[in-house]
């Protein structure tokens, strides 16, 4: 066959699909998202027609012309469609982009006119599809930074530095450009939700040709840890082993085979014999703390940092400010009302298109190196050194571009096994999750039960707010403590109320573990609180926007959750008032737009129209420390090299950090070379989670750049014999009157290079706000919900890159719409039944409305150059806003996610 015009003569392995065959020929642009024909990341052209290469046996396309995205164009000579994807920022993490571009390149005019149908086989988890449609339609959203005004980079929609490489498939991801002599790892998982391993016979597997090692609990380092990663490792319970003698959920590691190929590893795994003592299991979090319920970690002591292992309690707290009972009576006496309800959120998968994976080898000096698809390379390195007793200098951890995360890659899930295999075999090793692994063994979003009681007088003023939360941690406690505390933080602190009470528990069950997910618990608890506030407004006859204006905290109010004010949380700026006005105005204007007000549906008797909104607040930086080091260097050649530790996984930090550096140094963004996400690059970085890439790493980098600018001018002034006040730094060098010294000259005058460092400890923390509003149509006959208008107003401070920030909001809203309307992992007795993408409905292009985005005009005193974080926040208000719109349409509130047609229909008929 020909691949991108080059003749390839090679024999596929028996049963080999075209995707892996193409990659074996060195063409890495063809990605693995599912290997089941569901996502389209592997799309190629076969004789000019688009196909999912994971479904095509390689031998069936001999003599064919195969074209991948890199065959359409190169970074230096792009196809016009690739250029349009650059101009419209038609990607975020970029993992789906190669397949998306290939598919679109083959569409005819009629197919282009029906993109929802034509692109139903190509999924994007990041963008919300608006920017992809803009790219296809030729809508240009980027602004070029002119040579005459290079210093004004911040605030402009400039392209991502990697844009050309992403759209041509030449930007490497974790599993691209792999080393040779790899040992492939296949894991044998437990068939039982709770069991004790009595014996493991690995003899037959070890004797199989091509097997390098078989790993079991006999190889466990003997150190307990948590897969969750935080700045302080003591934040999470130490309840996990690399290999344990007790298994606590279906699919938990029992053994792993390291072999010359994945085929050999999997076949050898089938030869391993395990004898189990099956133990009683518990799948109901409501029963977890009841006497007699099977204990999941009853063998753990105080050192594990579990609140009460003898009652399955991972973490819990209760606190009160004021007197809630008195507040309830006050509302009734003031002619008001009391609302009580129970809300339930579902178990949800991140479904980032790049699965978890890591590859390890020894460098030329014999040092251990791991490349991982992680959001937290420094924390991964530190915990691996803790587990295996290694000095930090003996291990380097870094990332390539990461194909999506949404909090799911703030975990240690593959790296420990890769390192153990390397230490055991002395050779390189690789471990990559399948899509089924993502559903069955990767942590998911915490399902929660939220009970809310809220009271207000006839004037709408809140007099009482009581919240009770039950969170299902699953079999291991990773992130459950932090998620529990955070979920009840800003969701409660958003409202000014003298009488508050919170009672929250996270419990162990024998379900799949839960972990970090976009919003970190706020999305779940806000679903309940916002629903209760909205119901109060409805019963009191108060407009829901006005209900928020009456009760939300404003500068000067303490940010009180249930007991104390957050010490380092402050109003760096305040834009919630603007967000409420913007959202309300946009929603009202939609009533006169026939494409958004549902005129056609409203004429049908079984379709009802409703509007709804919700407001949320989030801290711009995670609590309890989030540190970043940065370094800025002027090289002897006059180049600027920025070094940061934070990772890029579609969050856009690479672009924003480049803009920050260019603005501080008065140069073009193209002059900045960014080195990132590598433990060898800077001293430390807590990681790219909690939306901290811009506000923490960005502030550290800005500090380094400001200092470098000062030093450049200082050196230049001395060399030119000029006053520093007369020196102006430009893209090429320093001007002082008629005198000029170029950047290499400055570096030479400084002894060869100039280097400055910056750091930031993540404190103080500001707050950001989001208001989402919907107009929906609901069928009373079927329970179907159609979104007619979707909009979000966001307080992001100074918007560093408007197009990119808008994309973050659109993508967060799209992901949340999926959570709200149809995404749900189904478990039966601990067994995950939704194991492939086709059985787990993430939004396709056809499912997602365009979300109109509006920005408040604020300048934050805490963030870098006035910016706030805006990656997690857009997700949180979406589900409660949809619930309120549905309630407004049909008069019935849906208390459980997802609000799919069966649930809506049942609510109408019961």
C-alpha atoms as one frame of an Amber mdcrd trajectory, in Angstrom:
protein
   0.000   0.000   0.000   0.907   3.648  -0.119   0.820   5.682   3.091   0.901
   9.413   2.431   2.312   8.766  -1.023   5.124   6.484   0.111   5.150   2.819
  -0.866   5.074   0.507   2.139   5.863  -3.181   1.836   5.296  -4.954   5.139
   3.309  -7.919   6.368   0.655  -7.160   9.026   0.550  -9.387  12.067  -2.371
 -11.839  12.149  -5.517  -9.901  13.025  -3.717  -6.542  13.057  -5.900  -3.503
  12.403  -4.903  -0.739  10.051  -4.427   1.757  12.892  -1.624  -0.130  14.584
  -0.120  -1.151  11.235   0.132   2.503  10.171   1.734   3.411  13.481   4.201
   0.540  13.060   5.367   2.315   9.903   6.267   5.383  11.996   3.112   7.419
  11.298   2.027   8.552  14.785  -0.701  10.971  13.708  -3.277   8.148  13.804
  -4.467   8.114  17.425  -6.100   5.518  19.653  -9.194   6.796  21.397 -11.295
   3.671  21.593 -10.199   0.953  19.109 -13.892   0.236  18.616 -14.913   2.643
  15.865 -16.677   5.020  18.253 -14.542   8.172  18.467 -12.883   8.814  15.111
  -9.442   9.738  16.478  -7.909   7.155  14.143  -9.685   8.317  10.965  -7.761
   8.034   7.702  -8.617   8.249   4.020  -8.628   4.965   2.141  -8.605   5.757
  -1.567 -10.077   9.135  -0.704 -12.869   7.922   1.594 -12.775   8.469   5.385
 -12.699   5.361   7.591 -11.967   4.495  11.207  -8.682   2.660  10.822  -9.181
   0.714  14.062 -12.026  -1.218  12.385 -10.180  -2.112   9.169  -8.013  -5.269
   9.080  -4.726  -4.127   7.598  -4.513  -6.975   5.068  -7.819  -5.892   3.497
  -6.373  -2.633   2.175  -3.310  -3.879   0.353  -2.646  -1.835  -2.772  -4.729
   1.043  -1.359  -3.827   4.709  -1.034  -3.832   5.612   2.664  -3.794   9.281
   3.684  -3.413  10.456   7.268  -3.649  14.040   8.458   0.097  14.517   7.984
  -0.372  13.480   4.379  -2.724  16.398   3.844  -0.128  18.979   4.823   2.884
  19.818   6.941   3.440  22.663   9.415   5.305  24.537   6.688   2.820  23.712
   3.919  -0.629  23.243   5.407  -3.793  22.197   3.646  -6.296  25.109   3.622
  -8.548  23.168   5.991  -5.686  22.750   8.456  -5.067  26.498   8.293  -8.727
  27.139   9.079  -8.490  24.906  12.150  -5.514  27.007  13.279  -7.307  30.293
  12.639 -10.509  29.254  14.414  -8.733  27.459  17.292 -10.676  24.343  16.318
  -9.103  22.203  19.039  -8.108  22.204  22.691  -6.183  19.102  23.740  -5.962
  18.276  20.019  -6.126  14.502  20.369  -9.248  14.262  18.189  -8.050  16.842
  15.681  -6.125  14.605  13.287  -9.129  12.369  12.749 -11.506  15.325  12.611
  -9.503  17.104   9.892  -9.146  13.931   7.839 -12.891  13.264   7.922 -13.843
  16.831   7.032 -11.339  16.942   4.176 -13.346  14.298   2.296 -16.835  15.772
   2.762 -18.758  17.047  -0.233 -20.998  20.125  -0.218 -24.108  18.265   0.849
 -22.239  16.585   3.699 -20.761  19.885   4.824 -24.268  21.265   5.002 -25.216
  18.521   7.466 -22.273  18.392   9.877 -24.236  16.808  12.756 -24.780  13.764
  10.557 -21.442  13.850   8.756 -19.370  14.123  11.954 -21.379  11.786  14.168
 -18.428   9.373  14.131 -15.883  11.969  15.305 -16.032  12.912  18.968 -14.454
  15.873  20.748 -14.584  16.032  24.541 -12.951  19.461  24.862 -14.350  22.114
  22.568 -18.127  21.854  22.558 -17.776  21.736  18.731 -18.450  25.442  18.052
 -14.838  26.175  17.124 -14.706  23.041  14.966 -17.755  24.211  13.030 -16.205
  27.673  12.730 -13.043  26.110  11.313 -15.016  24.145   8.748 -17.006  27.251
   7.801 -13.880  29.378   7.516 -14.691  31.675  10.426 -11.405  33.266  11.468
 -11.166  34.136  15.131  -7.466  34.644  15.747  -5.674  37.969  15.707  -2.129
  38.257  14.493   0.169  40.294  16.706   1.573  42.985  14.449   5.270  43.679
  14.295   4.541  47.243  15.249   2.747  46.281  18.431   4.365  43.064  19.663
   4.011  43.840  23.340   0.226  43.709  23.333  -0.068  39.936  23.391  -2.279
  39.622  26.460  -5.943  40.056  25.677  -5.646  38.886  22.074  -6.863  35.675
  20.483  -3.518  34.491  19.182  -3.058  30.883  18.029  -1.619  28.223  20.305
   2.144  27.779  19.777   1.578  24.119  18.853  -1.379  24.844  16.544   0.317
  24.012  13.243   1.777  20.798  14.633  -1.569  19.722  16.108  -3.557  20.170
  12.896  -0.910  18.325  10.881  -0.552  15.456  13.336   3.091  16.165  14.102
   2.695  17.230  17.763   3.761  14.226  19.893   1.558  12.756  22.629   2.440
  10.232  25.324   2.401   7.117  23.159   4.149   8.649  20.146   7.826   8.157
  19.305   8.243   5.217  21.654  11.647   3.762  22.536  12.719   0.381  21.230
  12.854  -2.890  23.187   9.634  -2.093  25.008   8.072  -4.484  27.462   4.290
  -4.300  27.068   2.227  -4.590  30.238  -1.103  -6.409  30.453  -2.988  -6.491
  33.752  -5.039  -9.332  35.211  -7.931  -7.872  37.196 -10.125  -9.248  39.925
 -13.445 -10.798  38.849 -14.810 -10.163  42.359 -15.774  -6.886  44.064 -14.318
  -8.048  47.372 -12.001 -10.984  47.914  -8.832 -12.142  49.557  -6.125 -13.661
  47.369  -5.177 -17.085  48.728  -2.714 -18.105  46.028  -1.433 -17.130  42.591
   0.203 -19.590  40.204   2.209 -17.751  37.547   4.364 -20.683  36.385   2.727
 -21.235  33.006   2.720 -17.522  32.227   6.386 -17.114  33.140   7.338 -20.016
  30.843   5.600 -18.561  27.818   8.093 -17.362  25.159   8.357 -13.595  25.056
   7.370 -13.052  28.677   9.866 -10.890  30.553   8.270 -10.859  34.008   5.071
 -11.579  35.890   4.333  -9.165  38.715   2.119  -9.926  41.718   1.749  -8.925
  45.370   5.055 -10.699  45.934   6.689  -7.793  44.084   4.819  -5.065  45.951
   7.229  -2.530  47.549   5.234  -2.713  50.786   4.448   1.004  50.956   0.856
   2.207  51.108  -0.066   5.332  49.160  -2.953   7.089  47.454  -3.393   7.351
  43.721  -4.610  10.935  44.295  -1.950  13.577  43.996  -1.815  16.817  45.952
   0.909  19.187  47.074   0.724  17.653  50.534   0.605  13.871  50.190  -1.000
  13.664  53.631  -4.215  15.153  52.225  -5.310  11.716  50.985  -5.600   8.383
  52.792  -2.814   5.843  52.325  -5.041   2.874  51.481  -3.526   1.562  48.236
  -0.741  -0.842  47.268   0.842  -1.405  43.875  -0.428  -4.970  44.385  -2.577
  -5.925  47.354  -3.548  -9.288  48.806  -7.122  -8.037  49.180  -9.079  -6.796
  46.187 -11.896  -4.324  46.780 -13.495  -3.682  43.392 -14.016  -5.553  40.149
 -10.993  -5.096  37.902  -8.471  -4.236  40.621  -4.944  -5.350  39.769  -4.083
  -8.891  40.764  -1.137  -9.544  38.468   0.638  -7.982  35.502   2.574  -9.567
  32.662   5.479  -7.787  30.973   6.165  -9.214  27.541   7.710  -8.499  24.149
   4.293  -7.690  22.710   0.820  -6.916  23.998  -0.495 -10.073  22.340   1.950
 -12.227  24.284   1.283 -10.327  27.519  -2.471 -10.817  27.262  -2.201 -14.501
  26.368   0.179 -15.075  29.251  -2.224 -13.319  31.590  -4.863 -15.890  30.696
  -2.545 -18.613  32.019  -2.338 -17.141  35.532  -4.386 -19.052  38.086  -5.706
 -17.193  41.130  -7.482 -18.720  44.122  -9.762 -16.293  45.984 -11.666 -16.242
  49.234 -14.734 -14.258  48.232 -15.789 -11.714  50.853 -19.075  -9.941  51.431
 -19.360  -6.653  49.586 -21.278  -3.403  49.994 -22.450  -1.320  47.041 -24.855
   1.082  48.754 -23.246   4.194  50.279 -26.364   4.747  52.394 -25.615   1.481
  54.213 -21.841   1.891  54.374 -21.649   3.181  57.958 -24.422   0.968  59.309
 -23.447  -1.737  61.856 -22.832  -5.086  60.225 -21.936  -3.658  56.806 -18.814
  -5.323  55.343 -15.706  -3.254  56.022 -13.727  -2.246  52.969 -10.576  -1.146
  54.819 -11.136  -2.566  58.253  -7.520  -3.713  58.348  -6.167  -0.161  58.332
  -4.956   1.759  61.367  -4.427   5.444  62.157  -1.434   5.721  59.851  -3.708
   5.382  56.843  -5.435   8.699  57.660  -8.921   7.254  57.253 -11.533   8.964
  59.430 -12.983   5.675  60.719 -12.070   2.464  58.877 -14.303   0.504  61.270
 -17.386   2.224  59.885 -16.260   2.718  56.246 -15.925   6.459  56.801 -13.246
   7.988  54.587 -13.890  11.537  55.767 -16.635  13.481  57.446 -17.366  16.796
  59.070 -20.238  18.737  60.534 -20.456  22.412  61.343 -22.963  25.143  62.087
 -23.011  28.892  62.112 -26.025  30.557  63.701 -29.189  28.558  64.475 -30.832
  26.829  61.519 -34.009  25.913  63.427 -34.452  29.532  64.437 -33.897  30.538
  60.812 -36.674  28.208  59.673 -39.083  29.717  62.174 -38.004  33.205  61.175
 -38.931  32.500  57.540 -42.349  31.172  58.433 -43.023  34.123  60.739 -42.053
  36.525  57.952 -44.615  35.050  55.544 -41.954  33.109  53.698 -41.470  29.468
  52.912 -39.222  26.467  53.572 -37.997  24.103  50.852 -36.559  20.650  51.490
 -35.418  18.140  48.916 -32.982  15.395  48.031 -30.862  15.614  44.890 -28.796
  12.756  43.443 -25.915  12.970  40.989 -24.601  10.130  38.859 -21.314   8.348
  38.414 -19.645   9.969  35.380 -16.500   9.164  33.365 -14.068  11.844  32.194
 -13.742  10.198  28.756 -10.720  12.209  27.731  -9.881  10.758  24.321  -6.280
   9.919  25.208  -6.427   7.102  27.722  -4.144   6.880  30.751  -0.670   5.684
  29.895   3.026   5.861  30.697   6.256   4.687  29.113   9.608   4.338  30.874
  13.239   3.794  29.993  16.766   4.578  31.203  18.588   7.481  29.596  22.174
   7.448  28.381  23.366   8.030  31.951  21.331   5.155  33.339  18.765   7.385
  35.035  15.127   6.295  35.147  12.806   8.314  32.895   9.017   8.144  32.701
   6.878   9.950  30.160   3.304  10.009  31.362  -0.108  11.287  30.385  -0.418
  13.206  33.623  -1.470  16.612  34.879   1.027  16.421  37.768   4.528  15.204
  36.739   6.286  16.544  39.849   3.811  14.936  42.231   4.049  11.662  40.311
   7.841  11.702  40.630   7.728  12.460  44.337   5.228   9.717  45.112   7.043
   7.116  43.020  10.224   7.934  44.916   8.290   7.547  48.180   6.842   4.181
  47.160  10.029   2.679  45.763  12.554   4.351  48.056  14.351   6.271  45.323
  16.187   9.602  45.582  14.373  12.278  43.586  17.437  12.820  41.390  17.262
   9.203  40.198  13.928   9.692  38.446  12.780  12.117  35.769   9.053  12.409
  34.963   7.784  14.499  32.079   4.875  14.780  29.694   4.380  15.299  26.023
   1.131  17.025  25.063  -1.622  15.395  27.101  -4.824  14.369  25.348  -7.357
  15.723  27.821  -7.651  15.323  31.566 -10.572  17.062  33.339  -9.038  16.019
  36.677  -8.809  12.357  35.706  -5.068  12.617  35.204  -4.414  13.968  38.683
  -3.929  10.322  39.641  -1.103   7.799  39.790  -2.595   4.907  37.807   0.016
   3.596  35.361   3.370   5.026  36.361   3.918   2.760  39.379   3.483  -0.366
  37.272   5.809   0.931  34.566   8.493   1.738  37.130   8.116  -1.643  38.835
   8.432  -3.395  35.464  11.561  -1.407  34.629  13.156  -2.214  37.973  12.214
  -5.873  37.635  13.347  -6.405  34.033  16.015  -3.743  33.614  14.416  -2.806
  30.282  11.928  -0.200  28.987   8.224  -0.743  29.647   4.878   0.699  28.591
   1.378   0.487  30.094  -1.590   2.023  28.297  -5.241   1.813  29.333  -7.819
   0.542  26.879 -11.104   2.426  26.612 -12.722  -0.337  28.640 -10.051   0.165
  31.311 -11.082   3.816  31.461 -14.612   2.797  32.343 -13.857  -0.138  34.639
 -10.705   0.714  36.621 -10.037   4.454  36.234 -11.626   6.630  38.947 -14.841
   8.411  38.015 -16.801  11.409  39.309 -18.107  11.008  42.866 -21.809  10.200
  42.849 -23.438  12.196  45.643 -26.697  12.426  47.516 -27.418  16.009  48.553
 -30.182  16.907  51.021 -30.944  20.630  51.185 -33.267  22.626  53.384 -33.506
  26.335  52.611 -35.781  29.031  54.008 -36.514  32.629  53.098 -38.970  35.296
  54.144 -41.538  36.810  51.824 -38.917  39.339  50.730 -36.696  36.511  49.474
 -33.950  36.991  52.077 -32.448  33.674  53.097 -32.822  32.851  56.772 -31.558
  29.246  56.829 -29.477  26.925  54.652 -28.802  23.338  55.680 -26.899  20.870
  53.494 -26.244  17.166  54.036 -23.946  15.322  51.624 -23.256  11.604  51.186
 -20.431  10.866  48.752 -19.582   7.407  47.392 -15.795   7.132  47.458 -15.852
   3.639  46.033 -13.207   1.138  47.016 -10.377   3.613  47.637 -10.354   7.068
  49.184  -8.330   8.937  46.586  -9.521  12.558  46.399 -12.623  11.832  48.494
 -11.556  14.007  51.423 -10.665  16.982  49.250 -13.721  16.629  47.028 -15.991
  16.441  50.073 -14.611  19.608  51.676 -14.477  21.521  48.415 -17.985  20.489
  47.376 -19.394  22.177  50.470 -17.120  25.205  50.257 -17.926  27.851  47.676
 -21.340  26.287  46.968 -22.393  27.246  50.515 -20.249  30.394  50.790 -21.887
  31.919  47.709 -24.953  32.841  49.764 -25.245  35.354  52.581 -27.175  33.629
  55.332 -26.827  33.921  59.102 -27.852  30.339  59.791 -25.978  27.577  57.988
 -25.418  23.921  58.711 -23.359  21.340  56.808 -23.121  17.610  57.510 -21.010
  15.714  54.989 -19.620  12.196  54.720 -17.579  10.278  52.168 -17.828   6.506
  52.567 -16.149   3.409  51.226 -18.074   0.902  49.104 -16.961  -1.927  46.840
 -17.781   0.120  43.782 -15.232   1.473  41.316 -13.155   4.231  42.996 -14.172
   7.851  42.580 -11.671  10.649  42.017 -11.026  14.183  40.821 -13.399  15.528
  38.191 -13.899  19.002  36.731 -15.446  21.204  39.432 -14.119  18.947  42.218
 -17.487  18.386  43.909 -18.976  21.838  43.396 -21.007  20.661  40.422 -22.688
  18.001  42.538 -23.542  20.072  45.611 -24.468  23.146  43.554 -27.028  20.956
  41.776 -28.832  20.609  45.104 -28.309  24.092  46.535 -29.166  25.946  43.335
 -32.218  23.737  42.890 -33.417  24.628  46.381 -32.783  28.365  45.897 -34.648
  28.241  42.604 -37.586  26.446  44.223 -37.706  29.092  46.938 -37.860  31.773
  44.256 -40.636  29.946  42.431 -42.736  29.482  45.549 -42.231  33.106  46.619
 -42.941  34.435  43.141 -39.523  36.092  42.848 -37.543  36.167  39.613 -34.615
  33.684  39.974 -32.067  36.303  38.895 -33.438  38.696  41.482 -33.376  35.939
  44.100 -29.619  35.695  43.593 -29.125  39.449  43.671 -30.879  39.559  47.021
 -28.809  36.803  48.612 -25.349  36.367  47.058 -22.291  37.555  48.914 -20.735
  40.835  47.806 -17.394  42.442  48.653 -17.388  43.199  52.349 -19.297  40.043
  53.233 -17.283  37.264  54.860 -17.022  34.122  52.698 -18.517  31.781  55.292
 -19.198  28.133  54.574 -20.631  26.685  57.777 -18.185  27.664  60.499 -15.225
  29.799  59.547 -14.086  32.219  56.891 -11.482  30.900  54.462  -8.263  32.577
  55.616  -6.697  33.217  52.209  -9.884  33.535  50.114 -10.674  37.099  49.124
 -12.477  39.249  46.579  -9.660  39.987  44.167 -12.428  41.349  41.970 -16.187
  40.959  41.778 -18.194  40.417  38.618 -21.195  38.352  39.713 -23.496  41.350
  39.440 -22.419  41.849  35.834 -22.827  38.145  35.103 -26.401  38.170  36.383
 -27.231  41.213  34.271 -25.560  39.825  31.152 -27.236  36.440  31.430 -30.663
  37.859  32.154 -30.447  40.304  29.286 -29.346  37.643  26.827 -32.086  35.268
  27.928 -34.729  37.949  27.565 -33.494  38.866  24.081 -33.883  35.238  23.049
 -37.611  35.470  23.584 -37.945  37.578  20.443 -35.693  35.307  18.370 -37.816
  32.632  16.665 -34.812  30.304  16.410 -34.417  30.359  20.195 -37.866  30.783
  21.672 -39.363  27.550  20.413 -42.278  29.060  18.506 -42.737  25.896  16.417
 -42.545  23.570  19.397 -44.765  25.822  21.488 -47.547  25.331  18.939 -47.511
  21.588  19.621 -49.570  20.680  22.683 -47.116  18.165  24.144 -44.134  20.586
  24.088 -43.708  23.102  26.893 -41.175  25.959  26.951 -39.236  26.935  30.081
 -36.336  29.098  31.188 -33.909  28.527  34.010 -30.649  29.784  35.466 -28.068
  29.047  38.128 -25.079  30.852  39.622 -21.879  29.373  41.022 -18.678  30.615
  42.641 -15.274  28.940  42.677 -11.909  29.746  44.229  -9.394  30.569  41.542
  -6.696  28.393  43.140  -6.952  25.143  45.137  -6.532  25.471  48.906  -3.710
  24.129  51.083  -0.872  25.211  48.811  -0.339  25.175  45.061   3.232  26.075
  44.171   4.983  26.880  40.920   8.553  27.716  39.995   9.408  29.403  36.708
  12.568  30.504  34.956  13.140  32.927  32.086  16.395  32.926  30.139  17.894
  35.176  27.489  20.285  32.921  25.552  23.530  33.858  23.844  21.662  33.759
  20.527  19.122  36.282  21.770  16.297  33.809  22.242  13.881  33.797  25.165
  13.362  30.440  26.851  10.587  30.125  29.408  10.630  27.136  31.742   7.561
  26.104  33.740   6.391  22.873  35.320   2.717  22.960  34.400   1.325  20.590
  31.753  -0.716  21.318  28.643  -3.783  19.104  28.150  -6.149  21.422  26.344
  -6.345  23.919  29.197  -4.522  26.479  27.072  -1.795  27.356  29.547   0.907
  27.067  26.892  -0.715  29.860  24.898  -1.402  32.091  27.880   2.062  31.632
  29.375   3.576  32.540  26.027   1.412  35.666  25.909   2.375  36.639  29.462
   6.078  36.283  28.680   5.816  38.160  25.385   3.912  41.017  26.984   6.378
  41.367  29.838   9.387  41.317  27.506   7.924  43.431  24.708   8.497  40.773
  22.079   6.365  38.670  19.738   4.912  35.399  21.081   6.870  33.545  18.403
  10.089  34.646  20.125   9.196  32.697  23.269  10.294  29.067  23.475   8.418
  27.270  26.228   9.807  24.286  28.114   7.256  22.674  30.424   5.927  19.703
  32.371   9.337  18.193  33.069  10.872  17.592  36.489  14.256  18.475  35.004
  13.127  21.933  33.862  12.283  23.747  37.115  12.471  23.022  40.828   8.797
  22.283  41.465   5.252  22.682  40.209   2.215  21.316  42.022   0.511  20.645
  38.713  -2.149  21.609  36.220  -5.291  21.080  38.251  -7.730  23.360  40.004
  -7.446  25.698  37.001  -4.108  26.867  38.385  -2.053  26.952  35.173  -2.660
  30.641  34.497  -3.088  32.030  37.992  -0.200  30.191  39.666   2.325  29.179
  36.990   1.443  32.324  35.056   2.120  34.545  38.026   5.430  32.816  38.685
   6.467  33.230  35.053   5.406  36.863  34.956   7.544  37.518  38.011  10.551
  35.916  36.306   9.931  37.910  33.109   9.597  41.231  34.921  12.900  40.597
  36.664  14.574  39.552  33.400  13.325  42.705  31.713  14.836  44.766  34.541
  18.167  42.946  34.225  18.274  43.314  30.421  17.739  47.058  30.683  20.298
  47.263  33.487  22.945  45.447  31.427  22.092  47.362  28.267  22.256  50.721
  30.020  25.678  49.935  31.403  26.948  48.821  27.998  25.489  51.834  26.175
  26.429  54.314  28.884  22.789  55.390  29.107  20.326  56.029  31.895  18.064
  53.061  32.548  15.019  55.328  32.369  15.907  56.123  28.747  16.208  52.474
  27.678  13.363  50.785  25.823  13.265  47.003  25.374  11.870  45.891  22.010
  11.666  42.640  20.059  15.247  42.899  18.776  17.061  44.630  21.594  17.343
  47.783  23.700  17.133  51.310  22.301  18.453  54.335  24.168  18.180  57.431
  22.011  20.273  56.782  18.908  22.164  53.961  20.593  21.067  50.345  20.206
  22.224  46.959  21.447  20.689  43.761  20.171  19.647  40.881  22.417  22.718
  38.703  21.676  24.815  41.716  22.575  22.987  42.066  25.891  23.566  38.388
  26.603  27.252  38.710  25.749  27.578  41.749  27.992  26.021  39.706  30.802
  28.571  36.936  30.378  26.745  34.739  27.870  23.191  34.416  29.189  20.780
  36.135  31.513  18.516  34.038  33.716  15.857  35.012  36.248  13.522  32.919
  38.387  10.069  33.411  39.810   7.790  31.457  42.066   4.293  31.565  43.490
   2.778  29.719  46.426  -0.874  29.948  45.384  -1.962  32.393  48.058  -3.989
  34.504  48.449  -6.857  33.103  46.412  -9.555  35.028  44.616 -13.054  33.959
  43.527 -14.584  33.658  40.053 -18.249  33.519  39.104 -20.365  31.881  36.417
 -24.045  32.256  35.589 -25.644  29.863  33.117 -29.125  30.179  31.620 -31.213
  27.994  29.326 -34.412  28.077  27.359 -35.667  24.531  26.775 -38.594  22.686
  25.289 -39.831  19.569  27.082 -42.160  16.967  25.630 -44.759  15.933  28.184
 -45.469  12.849  26.064 -41.909  11.458  25.959 -39.868  13.400  28.507 -37.466
  14.546  25.802 -35.596  17.806  26.467 -34.456  20.088  23.652 -32.189  23.050
  24.375 -33.321  26.137  22.491 -30.900  28.642  23.982 -27.772  28.172  26.070
 -25.685  31.028  27.420 -23.106  31.628  30.100 -21.766  34.817  31.625 -18.362
  34.468  33.247 -16.240  36.599  35.534 -12.769  35.651  34.331 -11.034  38.893
  35.247  -8.851  40.123  32.398  -9.468  37.615  29.613  -5.987  36.697  28.456
  -7.031  35.017  25.205 -10.719  35.637  24.433 -11.160  32.908  21.844  -9.412
  30.332  23.963 -11.284  31.300  27.132 -14.576  31.191  25.279 -13.633  27.686
  24.129 -13.008  26.595  27.710 -16.472  27.821  28.691 -18.149  26.209  25.684
 -16.360  22.930  26.320 -17.184  22.933  30.022 -20.819  23.664  29.243 -20.964
  20.872  26.656 -19.454  18.353  29.070 -21.910  19.435  31.745 -24.850  19.134
  29.342 -23.829  15.527  28.802 -23.672  14.993  32.555 -27.043  16.662  33.034
 -29.009  14.944  30.289 -27.603  11.509  29.495 -24.174  10.485  30.840 -24.270
   7.797  33.518 -22.077   4.844  34.398 -24.267   1.862  35.216 -23.104  -0.606
  37.872 -24.622  -3.942  38.831 -23.188  -5.485  42.009 -19.958  -3.598  41.460
 -19.627  -4.581  37.802 -19.458  -1.625  35.390 -21.915  -2.297  32.574 -21.033
   0.771  30.456 -17.645  -0.374  29.159 -17.399   1.231  25.707 -18.164   4.655
  24.289 -21.138   3.492  22.240 -22.882   2.523  25.477 -21.901   5.736  27.225
 -23.341   8.756  25.474 -20.931  11.690  25.514 -22.093  14.705  23.479 -21.783
  14.481  19.724 -21.927  17.548  17.536 -25.652  16.934  17.016 -26.309  17.028
  20.772 -24.702  20.327  21.712 -26.238  23.752  21.177 -23.998  26.740  20.734
 -23.467  28.356  24.092 -23.261  32.126  23.826 -20.519  33.432  26.111 -20.408
  36.825  27.810 -17.552  38.176  29.927 -17.795  40.488  32.907 -15.382  43.425
  32.839 -13.187  43.021  35.931  -9.520  43.216  36.886  -8.410  40.796  39.566
  -5.856  42.037  42.067  -4.737  38.490  42.892  -4.247  36.912  39.469  -1.464
  37.666  36.975  -2.189  40.823  34.971  -5.747  40.803  36.352  -6.689  37.301
  35.172  -8.756  34.630  36.908  -8.953  30.895  36.236 -11.707  29.611  33.955
 -11.327  25.897  33.170 -13.315  24.128  35.881 -15.813  26.874  36.666 -18.013
  26.748  33.528 -19.078  23.188  34.294 -20.699  23.869  37.652 -23.874  25.928
  36.976 -25.067  23.957  33.939 -26.981  21.047  35.504 -28.928  23.173  38.032
 -29.756  25.713  35.311 -31.126  22.925  33.129 -33.084  21.490  36.046 -34.641
  24.890  36.675 -35.551  25.348  33.008 -37.197  21.934  32.921 -39.090  22.713
  36.112 -40.228  26.026  34.651 -41.487  24.217  31.554 -43.423  21.344  33.137
 -43.930  22.391  36.758 -42.042  19.370  38.100 -38.478  19.404  39.425 -36.170
  16.534  38.413 -33.971  15.744  41.397 -31.709  13.124  39.820 -28.998  13.201
  37.170 -29.021  12.526  34.352 -32.369  14.121  33.552 -32.975  11.736  30.664
 -36.368  11.194  28.996 -37.392   8.238  31.198 -36.741  10.236  34.388 -38.533
  13.327  33.106 -41.469  11.232  31.894 -41.738   9.398  35.228 -41.697  12.708
  37.109 -44.609  13.849  34.973 -46.645  10.697  35.502 -46.123  10.060  39.235
